[in-house]
């Protein structure tokens, strides 16, 4: 938990949250890996989706504050046995206070998103970039991977051009 809180301080480097805020946010990420159960009868497409350049669709879910007032844009990538519907247990008061806009999406082949038969590390990063571009998140956003979703986060560092500067900054910070 301390290590995760340490990473959050890096995430919120311009204005560090208080220790209690960090603990609350950590609790939300650590406990938020459970999938919200849905009634099997409600299996119709209900989430907004974007159409990717290759014709596939990605379903997404927006939470937190609106994009007009956000201070931090965070894309959360779910793990193997989960989806965009996973719980995020940080209180709404904390999310509002910190100005966090959350974007959760179904990775290719999960939930309401179409499968990608040519899936690769690079395609995961490009899906995230295209999702961010179509939803007009701008050039700076954070990506947090939960469990197996961490490999998609790593692929963003590897393949997205604007994330290379962030990677150099992160490496320098870890060497201290």
C-alpha positions in Angstrom: 0.0 0.0 0.0 2.8 2.4 0.8 4.4 1.8 -2.6 1.2 2.5 -4.4 0.7 5.7 -2.4 4.2 6.7 -3.4 3.2 6.3 -7.1 0.1 8.4 -6.5 2.3 11.2 -5.3 4.1 11.1 -8.6 0.8 11.1 -10.4 -0.4 14.2 -8.5 3.0 15.9 -8.4 1.8 19.5 -8.9 -0.5 19.4 -5.8 0.0 16.5 -3.5 -3.1 15.0 -1.9 -3.1 14.7 1.9 -2.2 11.4 3.4 -5.9 10.5 4.1 -6.8 11.4 0.4 -4.0 9.1 -0.8 -5.2 6.3 1.4 -8.7 6.7 0.2 -7.6 6.7 -3.5 -5.4 3.6 -2.9 -8.3 1.8 -1.3 -10.4 2.6 -4.3 -7.8 1.1 -6.7 -7.0 -1.9 -4.5 -10.6 -2.9 -3.8 -11.9 -1.9 -7.2 -11.1 -5.0 -9.0 -14.4 -6.7 -8.5 -16.8 -6.8 -11.4 -20.2 -5.3 -10.9 -22.7 -8.1 -11.5 -25.3 -7.4 -14.1 -28.6 -9.2 -14.6 -28.3 -11.6 -17.5 -31.5 -10.3 -19.0 -29.9 -6.8 -19.4 -27.3 -8.1 -21.8 -28.2 -5.6 -24.6 -25.6 -3.0 -25.7 -26.1 -0.2 -23.2 -22.7 1.6 -23.1 -21.5 4.3 -25.4 -19.0 3.0 -28.0 -16.5 4.5 -30.4 -15.7 3.1 -33.8 -12.0 2.5 -34.4 -10.2 3.0 -37.8 -10.2 -0.7 -38.4 -14.0 -0.9 -38.0 -14.0 -2.5 -34.5 -15.9 -0.8 -31.6 -14.7 -0.1 -28.0 -17.3 0.4 -25.3 -16.4 2.8 -22.5 -17.8 4.3 -19.3 -17.1 7.8 -18.0 -17.0 8.6 -14.3 -15.9 11.3 -11.9 -16.0 15.0 -12.8 -16.8 16.3 -16.2 -14.1 17.0 -18.7 -14.8 20.7 -18.5 -13.6 20.9 -14.9 -11.1 18.0 -14.6 -7.6 18.4 -13.2 -6.6 14.8 -13.9 -7.7 12.5 -16.7 -7.2 8.9 -15.9 -7.9 5.9 -18.1 -8.3 2.7 -16.2 -7.5 -0.6 -18.0 -9.2 -3.6 -16.5 -7.6 -7.0 -15.9 -8.3 -10.5 -17.3 -11.5 -11.4 -15.5 -13.0 -8.0 -15.4 -14.5 -5.2 -17.6 -15.2 -1.5 -17.7 -17.9 -2.3 -15.1 -15.3 -3.0 -12.3 -15.9 -1.1 -9.1 -13.9 2.0 -8.3 -14.5 2.5 -4.6 -13.0 5.9 -4.1 -15.7 8.2 -2.7 -17.3 10.7 -5.0 -16.3 13.5 -2.6 -12.6 12.6 -3.0 -13.0 12.3 -6.8 -14.7 15.7 -6.9 -12.2 17.3 -4.5 -9.2 16.1 -6.6 -10.9 16.9 -9.9 -10.6 13.4 -11.4 -12.2 12.4 -14.7 -12.2 8.6 -15.0 -12.5 6.7 -18.3 -12.9 2.9 -18.1 -13.3 0.8 -21.3 -13.7 -2.8 -22.3 -10.5 -4.0 -23.9 -10.8 -5.7 -27.3 -12.8 -8.9 -26.9 -14.2 -8.1 -23.5 -17.7 -6.9 -22.5 -19.2 -4.8 -25.2 -16.1 -4.3 -27.3 -15.3 -6.2 -30.5 -12.5 -8.7 -30.5 -9.2 -7.9 -32.3 -7.9 -11.1 -33.9 -4.6 -9.2 -34.5 -4.2 -8.1 -30.9 -0.6 -7.2 -29.9 1.0 -4.9 -27.3 1.1 -2.2 -29.9 -2.6 -2.5 -30.8 -3.5 -2.2 -27.1 -1.7 1.2 -26.9 -3.2 2.3 -30.2 -6.7 1.4 -29.0 -6.1 3.6 -25.9 -4.7 6.5 -28.0 -7.6 6.3 -30.4 -10.1 6.2 -27.6 -8.5 9.2 -26.0 -8.4 11.1 -29.3 -12.0 10.4 -30.1 -13.2 11.5 -26.6 -11.0 14.6 -26.9 -8.9 14.0 -23.8 -6.0 16.0 -25.1 -2.4 15.1 -25.2 -1.9 14.4 -21.4 -3.7 11.7 -19.5 -2.8 9.0 -17.1 -3.2 5.3 -17.7 -3.6 2.9 -14.8 -3.6 -0.9 -15.4 -5.3 -3.2 -13.0 -3.7 -6.7 -12.8 -3.3 -8.0 -16.4 -4.4 -4.6 -17.7 -0.9 -3.4 -16.7 0.6 -4.8 -19.9 -1.6 -2.4 -21.8 -0.2 0.4 -19.6 3.3 -0.7 -20.3 2.5 -0.7 -24.1 1.5 2.9 -23.8 4.9 3.8 -22.4 6.5 1.8 -25.2 4.5 2.8 -28.3 2.8 6.2 -27.7 5.1 9.1 -28.6 4.1 11.6 -25.9 4.5 8.9 -23.2 8.2 8.6 -23.8 8.9 11.9 -22.0 6.9 10.6 -19.1 8.9 7.4 -19.0 12.2 9.3 -18.8 10.7 11.4 -16.0 9.5 8.3 -14.1 12.9 6.6 -14.5 14.7 9.7 -13.2 12.3 9.8 -10.2 12.8 6.1 -9.3 16.6 6.6 -9.3 16.5 9.1 -6.5 
